[in-house]
Amino acid sequence: MRSPLDLRWNHGVRRGSSASEPPIQVHAYDDRTVILRQSKSTNFEAPFIYLLFGADRAILLDTGATADPAVFPLRQTVDGLIADWLKHHPRDGYELVVAHTHGHGDHVAADGQFADRPNTTVVARDPEAVRAFFGFDDARWPDQEVPFDLGGRALTAIGAPGHHAAGVVFHDPTTGFLLTGDTVYPGRIYVADFTELVATLNRLVAFTTAHEVTWVMGCHIEMTDRPYRDYPIGSTYQPHERPLPMTVAQLTALRDAAVRLEGRRGAHRFADFIVFYEPAGLAKMLFLARGYRARVFGR
Protein backbone atom coordinates (compact mmCIF):
# COMPACT_ATOMS: atom_id res chain seq x y z
CA MET A 1 0.00 0.00 0.00
CA ARG A 2 1.40 3.36 -1.02
CA SER A 3 1.39 5.96 1.73
CA PRO A 4 -0.60 9.15 1.07
CA LEU A 5 2.14 10.87 3.08
CA ASP A 6 4.92 10.41 0.55
CA LEU A 7 6.06 14.00 0.82
CA ARG A 8 9.32 15.71 1.55
CA TRP A 9 9.42 17.00 5.10
CA ASN A 10 11.72 19.84 5.99
CA HIS A 11 14.81 18.09 7.33
CA GLY A 12 17.22 20.89 8.26
CA VAL A 13 19.73 22.98 6.38
CA ARG A 14 23.31 22.03 5.63
CA ARG A 15 25.78 23.94 7.77
CA GLY A 16 27.22 26.90 5.83
CA SER A 17 24.31 27.03 3.41
CA SER A 18 22.44 30.29 2.84
CA ALA A 19 19.14 28.39 2.56
CA SER A 20 16.54 28.47 5.29
CA GLU A 21 13.31 26.73 6.23
CA PRO A 22 10.26 27.88 8.20
CA PRO A 23 10.12 27.07 11.93
CA ILE A 24 7.05 24.89 11.35
CA GLN A 25 6.08 22.86 8.32
CA VAL A 26 2.33 22.37 7.94
CA HIS A 27 0.70 19.57 5.94
CA ALA A 28 -3.08 19.28 5.66
CA TYR A 29 -3.67 15.54 5.33
CA ASP A 30 -7.37 16.18 4.84
CA ASP A 31 -9.96 18.80 5.80
CA ARG A 32 -9.90 17.76 9.46
CA THR A 33 -6.35 16.49 9.98
CA VAL A 34 -3.18 18.59 10.03
CA ILE A 35 0.36 17.32 10.61
CA LEU A 36 3.00 19.82 11.68
CA ARG A 37 6.73 19.37 12.02
CA GLN A 38 9.04 21.57 14.02
CA SER A 39 12.08 22.62 12.03
CA LYS A 40 15.48 21.22 12.90
CA SER A 41 16.78 24.76 12.74
CA THR A 42 14.84 25.47 15.94
CA ASN A 43 15.54 22.14 17.68
CA PHE A 44 17.29 18.98 16.51
CA GLU A 45 14.45 16.81 17.84
CA ALA A 46 12.15 18.13 15.06
CA PRO A 47 9.04 16.49 16.52
CA PHE A 48 5.79 15.98 14.64
CA ILE A 49 2.61 17.47 16.10
CA TYR A 50 -0.96 16.51 15.19
CA LEU A 51 -4.03 18.76 15.05
CA LEU A 52 -7.36 16.94 14.68
CA PHE A 53 -10.69 18.75 14.19
CA GLY A 54 -14.06 17.53 15.39
CA ALA A 55 -17.44 19.22 15.25
CA ASP A 56 -17.25 20.41 18.88
CA ARG A 57 -13.53 20.74 19.57
CA ALA A 58 -10.07 20.14 18.24
CA ILE A 59 -7.17 18.35 19.89
CA LEU A 60 -3.51 19.29 19.54
CA LEU A 61 -1.25 16.35 20.33
CA ASP A 62 2.07 17.67 21.68
CA THR A 63 3.55 21.16 21.59
CA GLY A 64 7.09 20.60 20.42
CA ALA A 65 10.57 21.19 21.79
CA THR A 66 10.84 24.99 22.03
CA ALA A 67 8.97 27.34 24.37
CA ASP A 68 9.80 30.73 22.83
CA PRO A 69 7.03 31.84 20.42
CA ALA A 70 9.47 34.16 18.67
CA VAL A 71 11.50 31.11 17.65
CA PHE A 72 8.72 28.56 17.43
CA PRO A 73 5.33 30.24 16.83
CA LEU A 74 3.13 27.21 17.49
CA ARG A 75 0.23 29.12 19.06
CA GLN A 76 0.15 31.58 16.16
CA THR A 77 0.22 28.73 13.64
CA VAL A 78 -2.50 26.71 15.39
CA ASP A 79 -4.69 29.79 15.84
CA GLY A 80 -4.43 30.46 12.12
CA LEU A 81 -5.33 26.88 11.25
CA ILE A 82 -8.33 26.89 13.56
CA ALA A 83 -9.52 30.28 12.27
CA ASP A 84 -9.29 29.03 8.71
CA TRP A 85 -11.20 25.84 9.59
CA LEU A 86 -13.93 27.85 11.31
CA LYS A 87 -14.41 29.97 8.19
CA HIS A 88 -15.62 26.82 6.45
CA HIS A 89 -17.28 25.26 9.52
CA PRO A 90 -18.60 28.22 11.55
CA ARG A 91 -19.65 27.67 15.15
CA ASP A 92 -19.40 29.57 18.44
CA GLY A 93 -17.23 28.67 21.41
CA TYR A 94 -15.08 26.16 19.56
CA GLU A 95 -12.78 24.44 22.05
CA LEU A 96 -9.17 23.31 21.85
CA VAL A 97 -7.63 20.55 23.95
CA VAL A 98 -3.84 20.59 24.18
CA ALA A 99 -2.73 17.10 25.16
CA HIS A 100 0.36 14.95 24.76
CA THR A 101 1.47 11.56 23.57
CA HIS A 102 3.80 11.66 26.60
CA GLY A 103 5.46 14.16 28.89
CA HIS A 104 9.06 14.48 27.70
CA GLY A 105 10.38 18.00 27.21
CA ASP A 106 10.50 17.88 23.42
CA HIS A 107 6.72 17.27 23.38
CA VAL A 108 5.50 19.77 25.98
CA ALA A 109 7.82 22.78 25.70
CA ALA A 110 5.32 25.17 24.09
CA ASP A 111 2.43 24.37 26.46
CA GLY A 112 2.81 27.83 27.95
CA GLN A 113 1.92 29.47 24.64
CA PHE A 114 -1.65 28.18 25.15
CA ALA A 115 -2.01 29.01 28.85
CA ASP A 116 -4.17 32.10 28.32
CA ARG A 117 -5.96 30.98 25.16
CA PRO A 118 -9.77 31.17 25.46
CA ASN A 119 -11.83 27.96 25.31
CA THR A 120 -8.65 25.92 25.76
CA THR A 121 -7.71 23.11 28.12
CA VAL A 122 -4.03 22.24 28.52
CA VAL A 123 -3.66 18.75 29.97
CA ALA A 124 -0.81 18.50 32.47
CA ARG A 125 2.04 16.13 31.67
CA ASP A 126 2.03 13.91 34.78
CA PRO A 127 0.44 10.44 34.69
CA GLU A 128 -2.26 11.24 37.26
CA ALA A 129 -3.48 14.29 35.32
CA VAL A 130 -3.49 12.38 32.03
CA ARG A 131 -5.49 9.49 33.46
CA ALA A 132 -7.99 11.82 35.11
CA PHE A 133 -8.56 13.97 32.02
CA PHE A 134 -9.16 11.13 29.59
CA GLY A 135 -11.14 9.04 32.07
CA PHE A 136 -8.79 6.12 32.61
CA ASP A 137 -9.58 4.04 35.68
CA ASP A 138 -6.50 4.06 37.92
CA ALA A 139 -7.19 0.45 38.92
CA ARG A 140 -7.29 -0.70 35.27
CA TRP A 141 -4.51 1.48 33.85
CA PRO A 142 -2.89 0.87 31.43
CA ASP A 143 -4.97 -2.13 30.28
CA GLN A 144 -7.82 0.03 29.14
CA GLU A 145 -9.12 1.80 26.04
CA VAL A 146 -11.23 4.93 26.56
CA PRO A 147 -13.16 7.02 24.02
CA PHE A 148 -12.48 10.72 23.53
CA ASP A 149 -15.07 12.39 21.34
CA LEU A 150 -14.24 15.56 19.41
CA GLY A 151 -17.79 15.74 18.09
CA GLY A 152 -18.52 13.27 15.31
CA ARG A 153 -14.94 12.04 15.59
CA ALA A 154 -14.41 9.67 18.49
CA LEU A 155 -10.77 8.87 19.18
CA THR A 156 -9.66 5.93 21.29
CA ALA A 157 -7.03 6.62 23.93
CA ILE A 158 -4.86 3.62 24.82
CA GLY A 159 -2.58 3.46 27.86
CA ALA A 160 1.00 3.19 26.62
CA PRO A 161 3.72 3.38 29.30
CA GLY A 162 7.17 1.95 28.64
CA HIS A 163 8.85 4.92 27.01
CA HIS A 164 7.22 7.32 29.47
CA ALA A 165 4.95 6.68 32.45
CA ALA A 166 2.24 8.99 31.05
CA GLY A 167 2.37 7.61 27.52
CA VAL A 168 -0.91 7.47 25.59
CA VAL A 169 -1.50 6.22 22.04
CA PHE A 170 -4.49 7.56 20.12
CA HIS A 171 -6.44 5.83 17.37
CA ASP A 172 -8.35 8.01 14.94
CA PRO A 173 -10.99 6.05 12.98
CA THR A 174 -11.46 8.92 10.53
CA THR A 175 -7.96 8.52 9.07
CA GLY A 176 -7.14 5.10 10.49
CA PHE A 177 -4.03 6.62 12.07
CA LEU A 178 -2.55 5.05 15.18
CA LEU A 179 -0.76 8.01 16.76
CA THR A 180 2.06 6.43 18.74
CA GLY A 181 4.27 9.30 19.91
CA ASP A 182 7.72 7.98 20.79
CA THR A 183 6.50 4.44 21.48
CA VAL A 184 6.68 3.47 17.81
CA TYR A 185 8.42 5.55 15.15
CA PRO A 186 11.23 5.17 12.60
CA GLY A 187 14.08 5.78 15.00
CA ARG A 188 15.53 4.94 18.38
CA ILE A 189 12.90 3.47 20.67
CA TYR A 190 14.19 4.65 24.04
CA VAL A 191 13.04 2.21 26.70
CA ALA A 192 12.43 3.40 30.26
CA ASP A 193 10.65 0.24 31.47
CA PHE A 194 11.11 -2.85 29.31
CA THR A 195 8.29 -4.86 30.88
CA GLU A 196 5.86 -1.99 30.40
CA LEU A 197 7.01 -1.43 26.82
CA VAL A 198 6.45 -5.07 25.84
CA ALA A 199 2.99 -4.98 27.44
CA THR A 200 2.17 -1.77 25.55
CA LEU A 201 3.33 -3.19 22.23
CA ASN A 202 1.29 -6.34 22.82
CA ARG A 203 -1.70 -4.12 23.57
CA LEU A 204 -1.22 -2.14 20.36
CA VAL A 205 -0.77 -5.21 18.16
CA ALA A 206 -3.94 -6.71 19.62
CA PHE A 207 -5.76 -3.43 18.94
CA THR A 208 -4.79 -3.55 15.27
CA THR A 209 -6.38 -6.97 14.86
CA ALA A 210 -9.77 -5.56 15.89
CA HIS A 211 -9.64 -2.06 14.35
CA GLU A 212 -8.65 -0.60 11.02
CA VAL A 213 -5.20 0.96 11.21
CA THR A 214 -3.96 2.50 7.98
CA TRP A 215 -0.68 3.93 9.26
CA VAL A 216 1.30 4.00 12.46
CA MET A 217 2.27 7.65 12.94
CA GLY A 218 5.03 8.52 15.42
CA CYS A 219 6.60 11.82 16.40
CA HIS A 220 10.14 11.69 14.98
CA ILE A 221 12.20 10.46 12.05
CA GLU A 222 15.67 9.27 13.06
CA MET A 223 16.30 6.53 10.48
CA THR A 224 17.87 7.17 7.10
CA ASP A 225 16.47 5.70 3.90
CA ARG A 226 19.03 2.89 4.27
CA PRO A 227 17.90 -0.02 6.47
CA TYR A 228 19.50 -0.24 9.93
CA ARG A 229 21.04 3.26 9.67
CA ASP A 230 20.08 6.15 11.94
CA TYR A 231 21.22 9.75 12.16
CA PRO A 232 23.37 10.66 15.17
CA ILE A 233 21.54 12.23 18.08
CA GLY A 234 21.77 16.00 17.72
CA SER A 235 21.70 15.97 13.92
CA THR A 236 20.30 19.19 12.49
CA TYR A 237 20.47 18.09 8.85
CA GLN A 238 18.87 14.84 7.67
CA PRO A 239 18.71 14.91 3.86
CA HIS A 240 17.86 11.24 3.27
CA GLU A 241 15.15 10.50 5.81
CA ARG A 242 12.95 7.46 5.52
CA PRO A 243 9.16 8.07 5.44
CA LEU A 244 7.31 8.93 8.64
CA PRO A 245 4.38 6.45 8.32
CA MET A 246 4.96 2.91 9.50
CA THR A 247 2.83 -0.16 8.91
CA VAL A 248 1.10 -2.59 11.24
CA ALA A 249 3.67 -5.16 10.10
CA GLN A 250 6.47 -2.89 11.32
CA LEU A 251 4.68 -2.35 14.62
CA THR A 252 4.43 -6.13 14.98
CA ALA A 253 8.11 -6.49 14.10
CA LEU A 254 9.00 -4.03 16.88
CA ARG A 255 6.86 -5.99 19.35
CA ASP A 256 8.51 -9.26 18.31
CA ALA A 257 11.97 -7.72 18.62
CA ALA A 258 11.22 -6.37 22.10
CA VAL A 259 9.98 -9.78 23.22
CA ARG A 260 13.11 -11.49 21.89
CA LEU A 261 15.44 -9.01 23.55
CA GLU A 262 14.01 -9.76 27.02
CA GLY A 263 15.33 -6.53 28.49
CA ARG A 264 18.91 -6.90 27.25
CA ARG A 265 20.91 -3.68 27.43
CA GLY A 266 22.26 -2.11 24.27
CA ALA A 267 21.37 -0.36 21.03
CA HIS A 268 19.76 -3.19 19.07
CA ARG A 269 19.51 -2.40 15.36
CA PHE A 270 16.72 -3.51 13.08
CA ALA A 271 15.85 -2.43 9.56
CA ASP A 272 13.25 0.19 10.53
CA PHE A 273 14.04 1.04 14.16
CA ILE A 274 16.54 0.66 16.98
CA VAL A 275 15.58 -0.64 20.42
CA PHE A 276 17.65 1.53 22.74
CA TYR A 277 17.91 0.32 26.31
CA GLU A 278 20.68 1.46 28.67
CA PRO A 279 23.68 0.78 26.42
CA ALA A 280 26.94 0.58 28.31
CA GLY A 281 30.66 0.51 27.66
CA LEU A 282 31.82 0.89 24.06
CA ALA A 283 28.29 1.04 22.65
CA LYS A 284 27.45 4.03 24.84
CA MET A 285 30.74 5.77 24.03
CA LEU A 286 30.20 5.37 20.28
CA PHE A 287 26.63 6.67 20.54
CA LEU A 288 27.72 9.77 22.44
CA ALA A 289 30.71 10.34 20.13
CA ARG A 290 28.46 10.27 17.04
CA GLY A 291 26.15 12.76 18.68
CA TYR A 292 29.00 15.08 19.64
CA ARG A 293 30.35 15.03 16.11
CA ALA A 294 26.90 15.85 14.71
CA ARG A 295 26.45 18.81 17.04
CA VAL A 296 29.93 20.25 16.64
CA PHE A 297 30.67 19.54 13.00
CA GLY A 298 27.14 19.24 11.62
CA ARG A 299 27.56 15.70 10.34
C-alpha positions as CSV (number, residue, x, y, z in Angstrom):
1,M,0.0,0.0,0.0
2,R,1.4,3.4,-1.0
3,S,1.4,6.0,1.7
4,P,-0.6,9.1,1.1
5,L,2.1,10.9,3.1
6,D,4.9,10.4,0.5
7,L,6.1,14.0,0.8
8,R,9.3,15.7,1.6
9,W,9.4,17.0,5.1
10,N,11.7,19.8,6.0
11,H,14.8,18.1,7.3
12,G,17.2,20.9,8.3
13,V,19.7,23.0,6.4
14,R,23.3,22.0,5.6
15,R,25.8,23.9,7.8
16,G,27.2,26.9,5.8
17,S,24.3,27.0,3.4
18,S,22.4,30.3,2.8
19,A,19.1,28.4,2.6
20,S,16.5,28.5,5.3
21,E,13.3,26.7,6.2
22,P,10.3,27.9,8.2
23,P,10.1,27.1,11.9
24,I,7.0,24.9,11.4
25,Q,6.1,22.9,8.3
26,V,2.3,22.4,7.9
27,H,0.7,19.6,5.9
28,A,-3.1,19.3,5.7
29,Y,-3.7,15.5,5.3
30,D,-7.4,16.2,4.8
31,D,-10.0,18.8,5.8
32,R,-9.9,17.8,9.5
33,T,-6.4,16.5,10.0
34,V,-3.2,18.6,10.0
35,I,0.4,17.3,10.6
36,L,3.0,19.8,11.7
37,R,6.7,19.4,12.0
38,Q,9.0,21.6,14.0
39,S,12.1,22.6,12.0
40,K,15.5,21.2,12.9
41,S,16.8,24.8,12.7
42,T,14.8,25.5,15.9
43,N,15.5,22.1,17.7
44,F,17.3,19.0,16.5
45,E,14.4,16.8,17.8
46,A,12.2,18.1,15.1
47,P,9.0,16.5,16.5
48,F,5.8,16.0,14.6
49,I,2.6,17.5,16.1
50,Y,-1.0,16.5,15.2
51,L,-4.0,18.8,15.0
52,L,-7.4,16.9,14.7
53,F,-10.7,18.8,14.2
54,G,-14.1,17.5,15.4
55,A,-17.4,19.2,15.3
56,D,-17.2,20.4,18.9
57,R,-13.5,20.7,19.6
58,A,-10.1,20.1,18.2
59,I,-7.2,18.4,19.9
60,L,-3.5,19.3,19.5
61,L,-1.3,16.4,20.3
62,D,2.1,17.7,21.7
63,T,3.5,21.2,21.6
64,G,7.1,20.6,20.4
65,A,10.6,21.2,21.8
66,T,10.8,25.0,22.0
67,A,9.0,27.3,24.4
68,D,9.8,30.7,22.8
69,P,7.0,31.8,20.4
70,A,9.5,34.2,18.7
71,V,11.5,31.1,17.7
72,F,8.7,28.6,17.4
73,P,5.3,30.2,16.8
74,L,3.1,27.2,17.5
75,R,0.2,29.1,19.1
76,Q,0.2,31.6,16.2
77,T,0.2,28.7,13.6
78,V,-2.5,26.7,15.4
79,D,-4.7,29.8,15.8
80,G,-4.4,30.5,12.1
81,L,-5.3,26.9,11.2
82,I,-8.3,26.9,13.6
83,A,-9.5,30.3,12.3
84,D,-9.3,29.0,8.7
85,W,-11.2,25.8,9.6
86,L,-13.9,27.8,11.3
87,K,-14.4,30.0,8.2
88,H,-15.6,26.8,6.5
89,H,-17.3,25.3,9.5
90,P,-18.6,28.2,11.5
91,R,-19.7,27.7,15.1
92,D,-19.4,29.6,18.4
93,G,-17.2,28.7,21.4
94,Y,-15.1,26.2,19.6
95,E,-12.8,24.4,22.1
96,L,-9.2,23.3,21.8
97,V,-7.6,20.5,23.9
98,V,-3.8,20.6,24.2
99,A,-2.7,17.1,25.2
100,H,0.4,15.0,24.8
101,T,1.5,11.6,23.6
102,H,3.8,11.7,26.6
103,G,5.5,14.2,28.9
104,H,9.1,14.5,27.7
105,G,10.4,18.0,27.2
106,D,10.5,17.9,23.4
107,H,6.7,17.3,23.4
108,V,5.5,19.8,26.0
109,A,7.8,22.8,25.7
110,A,5.3,25.2,24.1
111,D,2.4,24.4,26.5
112,G,2.8,27.8,28.0
113,Q,1.9,29.5,24.6
114,F,-1.7,28.2,25.2
115,A,-2.0,29.0,28.9
116,D,-4.2,32.1,28.3
117,R,-6.0,31.0,25.2
118,P,-9.8,31.2,25.5
119,N,-11.8,28.0,25.3
120,T,-8.7,25.9,25.8
121,T,-7.7,23.1,28.1
122,V,-4.0,22.2,28.5
123,V,-3.7,18.8,30.0
124,A,-0.8,18.5,32.5
125,R,2.0,16.1,31.7
126,D,2.0,13.9,34.8
127,P,0.4,10.4,34.7
128,E,-2.3,11.2,37.3
129,A,-3.5,14.3,35.3
130,V,-3.5,12.4,32.0
131,R,-5.5,9.5,33.5
132,A,-8.0,11.8,35.1
133,F,-8.6,14.0,32.0
134,F,-9.2,11.1,29.6
135,G,-11.1,9.0,32.1
136,F,-8.8,6.1,32.6
137,D,-9.6,4.0,35.7
138,D,-6.5,4.1,37.9
139,A,-7.2,0.4,38.9
140,R,-7.3,-0.7,35.3
141,W,-4.5,1.5,33.8
142,P,-2.9,0.9,31.4
143,D,-5.0,-2.1,30.3
144,Q,-7.8,0.0,29.1
145,E,-9.1,1.8,26.0
146,V,-11.2,4.9,26.6
147,P,-13.2,7.0,24.0
148,F,-12.5,10.7,23.5
149,D,-15.1,12.4,21.3
150,L,-14.2,15.6,19.4
151,G,-17.8,15.7,18.1
152,G,-18.5,13.3,15.3
153,R,-14.9,12.0,15.6
154,A,-14.4,9.7,18.5
155,L,-10.8,8.9,19.2
156,T,-9.7,5.9,21.3
157,A,-7.0,6.6,23.9
158,I,-4.9,3.6,24.8
159,G,-2.6,3.5,27.9
160,A,1.0,3.2,26.6
161,P,3.7,3.4,29.3
162,G,7.2,2.0,28.6
163,H,8.9,4.9,27.0
164,H,7.2,7.3,29.5
165,A,5.0,6.7,32.5
166,A,2.2,9.0,31.0
167,G,2.4,7.6,27.5
168,V,-0.9,7.5,25.6
169,V,-1.5,6.2,22.0
170,F,-4.5,7.6,20.1
171,H,-6.4,5.8,17.4
172,D,-8.4,8.0,14.9
173,P,-11.0,6.1,13.0
174,T,-11.5,8.9,10.5
175,T,-8.0,8.5,9.1
176,G,-7.1,5.1,10.5
177,F,-4.0,6.6,12.1
178,L,-2.5,5.0,15.2
179,L,-0.8,8.0,16.8
180,T,2.1,6.4,18.7
181,G,4.3,9.3,19.9
182,D,7.7,8.0,20.8
183,T,6.5,4.4,21.5
184,V,6.7,3.5,17.8
185,Y,8.4,5.5,15.2
186,P,11.2,5.2,12.6
187,G,14.1,5.8,15.0
188,R,15.5,4.9,18.4
189,I,12.9,3.5,20.7
190,Y,14.2,4.7,24.0
191,V,13.0,2.2,26.7
192,A,12.4,3.4,30.3
193,D,10.7,0.2,31.5
194,F,11.1,-2.9,29.3
195,T,8.3,-4.9,30.9
196,E,5.9,-2.0,30.4
197,L,7.0,-1.4,26.8
198,V,6.4,-5.1,25.8
199,A,3.0,-5.0,27.4
200,T,2.2,-1.8,25.6
201,L,3.3,-3.2,22.2
202,N,1.3,-6.3,22.8
203,R,-1.7,-4.1,23.6
204,L,-1.2,-2.1,20.4
205,V,-0.8,-5.2,18.2
206,A,-3.9,-6.7,19.6
207,F,-5.8,-3.4,18.9
208,T,-4.8,-3.5,15.3
209,T,-6.4,-7.0,14.9
210,A,-9.8,-5.6,15.9
211,H,-9.6,-2.1,14.4
212,E,-8.6,-0.6,11.0
213,V,-5.2,1.0,11.2
214,T,-4.0,2.5,8.0
215,W,-0.7,3.9,9.3
216,V,1.3,4.0,12.5
217,M,2.3,7.7,12.9
218,G,5.0,8.5,15.4
219,C,6.6,11.8,16.4
220,H,10.1,11.7,15.0
221,I,12.2,10.5,12.0
222,E,15.7,9.3,13.1
223,M,16.3,6.5,10.5
224,T,17.9,7.2,7.1
225,D,16.5,5.7,3.9
226,R,19.0,2.9,4.3
227,P,17.9,0.0,6.5
228,Y,19.5,-0.2,9.9
229,R,21.0,3.3,9.7
230,D,20.1,6.2,11.9
231,Y,21.2,9.8,12.2
232,P,23.4,10.7,15.2
233,I,21.5,12.2,18.1
234,G,21.8,16.0,17.7
235,S,21.7,16.0,13.9
236,T,20.3,19.2,12.5
237,Y,20.5,18.1,8.8
238,Q,18.9,14.8,7.7
239,P,18.7,14.9,3.9
240,H,17.9,11.2,3.3
241,E,15.2,10.5,5.8
242,R,13.0,7.5,5.5
243,P,9.2,8.1,5.4
244,L,7.3,8.9,8.6
245,P,4.4,6.5,8.3
246,M,5.0,2.9,9.5
247,T,2.8,-0.2,8.9
248,V,1.1,-2.6,11.2
249,A,3.7,-5.2,10.1
250,Q,6.5,-2.9,11.3
251,L,4.7,-2.4,14.6
252,T,4.4,-6.1,15.0
253,A,8.1,-6.5,14.1
254,L,9.0,-4.0,16.9
255,R,6.9,-6.0,19.3
256,D,8.5,-9.3,18.3
257,A,12.0,-7.7,18.6
258,A,11.2,-6.4,22.1
259,V,10.0,-9.8,23.2
260,R,13.1,-11.5,21.9
261,L,15.4,-9.0,23.6
262,E,14.0,-9.8,27.0
263,G,15.3,-6.5,28.5
264,R,18.9,-6.9,27.3
265,R,20.9,-3.7,27.4
266,G,22.3,-2.1,24.3
267,A,21.4,-0.4,21.0
268,H,19.8,-3.2,19.1
269,R,19.5,-2.4,15.4
270,F,16.7,-3.5,13.1
271,A,15.9,-2.4,9.6
272,D,13.3,0.2,10.5
273,F,14.0,1.0,14.2
274,I,16.5,0.7,17.0
275,V,15.6,-0.6,20.4
276,F,17.7,1.5,22.7
277,Y,17.9,0.3,26.3
278,E,20.7,1.5,28.7
279,P,23.7,0.8,26.4
280,A,26.9,0.6,28.3
281,G,30.7,0.5,27.7
282,L,31.8,0.9,24.1
283,A,28.3,1.0,22.6
284,K,27.5,4.0,24.8
285,M,30.7,5.8,24.0
286,L,30.2,5.4,20.3
287,F,26.6,6.7,20.5
288,L,27.7,9.8,22.4
289,A,30.7,10.3,20.1
290,R,28.5,10.3,17.0
291,G,26.1,12.8,18.7
292,Y,29.0,15.1,19.6
293,R,30.3,15.0,16.1
294,A,26.9,15.9,14.7
295,R,26.4,18.8,17.0
296,V,29.9,20.2,16.6
297,F,30.7,19.5,13.0
298,G,27.1,19.2,11.6
299,R,27.6,15.7,10.3
